[in-house]
Amino acid sequence: MRIDEHPILAFNQKRKFHFTYNGKSMIGYEGDTIAAALVDNGVMRFSDSIIHKRPRGFYCAIGNCGSCNMKVNGIENVKTCLTLLEENMVVESEVFEVIIND
């Protein structure tokens, strides 16, 4: 998913960061947000809608919608679109359980 070569632009090599997402080892690069690194690793489902459990992907990329909220290093509701990736981060999708009383 990452553009490595371009006819006009030059991309400098950045330092690799290792992190885990739901227990799976992944690689991102210095300067990436967590969300960008996840998309680069092929993760397209960031969360599920609370009521209907429909998949939600990377949406607004400016911290307004909450679709990218995940647990990062044990802290819940981290906006992954705004948070820069760091070496050895532990990223987990959040699971919400809603109980509806009739």
RAZI-V137762 format. One record per residue. N is the residue number from 1. RES is the residue in three letters. SS is DSSP state (H for helix, E for strand, - for the rest). PSI is psi in whole degrees, -180 to 180 (* if undefined). OMEGA is omega in radians with two decimals (NA if undefined). Layout:
n & res & ss & psi & omega
N & RES & SS & PSI & OMEGA
N & RES & SS & PSI & OMEGA
//
This chain:
n & res & ss & psi & omega
1 & MET & - & -11 & -3.08
2 & ARG & - & 138 & 3.06
3 & ILE & - & 117 & -3.14
4 & ASP & - & -31 & -3.12
5 & GLU & - & 143 & -3.13
6 & HIS & - & 142 & -3.08
7 & PRO & - & -21 & -3.09
8 & ILE & - & -44 & -3.06
9 & LEU & - & 149 & 3.05
10 & ALA & - & 137 & 3.13
11 & PHE & - & 118 & 3.10
12 & ASN & - & 144 & 3.10
13 & GLN & - & 129 & 3.13
14 & LYS & - & 159 & 3.14
15 & ARG & - & 135 & 3.11
16 & LYS & E & 140 & 3.02
17 & PHE & E & 137 & 3.05
18 & HIS & E & 138 & 3.09
19 & PHE & E & 169 & 3.08
20 & THR & E & 146 & 3.05
21 & TYR & E & 116 & -3.09
22 & ASN & - & 40 & 3.07
23 & GLY & - & -5 & -3.12
24 & LYS & E & 132 & 3.13
25 & SER & E & 135 & 3.13
26 & MET & E & 166 & 3.12
27 & ILE & E & 136 & 3.02
28 & GLY & E & -173 & -3.09
29 & TYR & E & 151 & 3.12
30 & GLU & - & 132 & -3.12
31 & GLY & - & -14 & 3.09
32 & ASP & - & 146 & 2.86
33 & THR & E & 164 & 3.10
34 & ILE & H & -44 & -3.12
35 & ALA & H & -43 & 3.13
36 & ALA & H & -41 & 3.12
37 & ALA & H & -39 & 3.11
38 & LEU & H & -46 & 3.12
39 & VAL & H & -41 & 3.12
40 & ASP & H & -27 & 3.11
41 & ASN & - & 8 & 3.06
42 & GLY & - & 7 & 3.12
43 & VAL & - & 118 & -3.13
44 & MET & - & -18 & 3.14
45 & ARG & - & 110 & -3.08
46 & PHE & - & -30 & -3.14
47 & SER & E & -180 & 3.05
48 & ASP & E & 148 & 3.07
49 & SER & - & 146 & -3.00
50 & ILE & - & -47 & -3.05
51 & ILE & - & -53 & -2.99
52 & HIS & - & -4 & 3.11
53 & LYS & - & 33 & 3.08
54 & ARG & - & 143 & -3.12
55 & PRO & E & 142 & 3.06
56 & ARG & E & 138 & 3.12
57 & GLY & - & -168 & 3.08
58 & PHE & - & 120 & -2.95
59 & TYR & - & -79 & -2.94
60 & CYS & - & -31 & 3.12
61 & ALA & - & 15 & 3.09
62 & ILE & - & 13 & 3.04
63 & GLY & - & 11 & -3.11
64 & ASN & - & -32 & -2.91
65 & CYS & - & -30 & -3.12
66 & GLY & - & 1 & 3.14
67 & SER & - & -22 & -3.09
68 & CYS & - & 6 & -3.13
69 & ASN & E & 132 & 3.12
70 & MET & E & 169 & 3.05
71 & LYS & E & 125 & -3.11
72 & VAL & E & 120 & -3.10
73 & ASN & - & 40 & 3.08
74 & GLY & - & -4 & -3.13
75 & ILE & E & 123 & -3.10
76 & GLU & E & 160 & 3.05
77 & ASN & E & 40 & 3.07
78 & VAL & E & 130 & 3.10
79 & LYS & E & 104 & -3.05
80 & THR & - & -17 & 3.12
81 & CYS & - & -19 & -3.12
82 & LEU & - & -16 & -3.03
83 & THR & - & 124 & 3.14
84 & LEU & E & 141 & 3.11
85 & LEU & - & 141 & 3.07
86 & GLU & - & 158 & 3.13
87 & GLU & - & 136 & 3.06
88 & ASN & - & 26 & 3.06
89 & MET & - & 148 & 3.05
90 & VAL & E & 112 & -3.08
91 & VAL & E & 132 & -3.13
92 & GLU & E & 138 & 3.05
93 & SER & E & 148 & -3.12
94 & GLU & - & 139 & 3.12
95 & VAL & - & 124 & 3.12
96 & PHE & - & 137 & 3.08
97 & GLU & - & 120 & -3.11
98 & VAL & - & 130 & 3.08
99 & ILE & - & 121 & -3.13
100 & ILE & - & 120 & 3.10
101 & ASN & - & 132 & 3.14
102 & ASP & - & * & NA
//
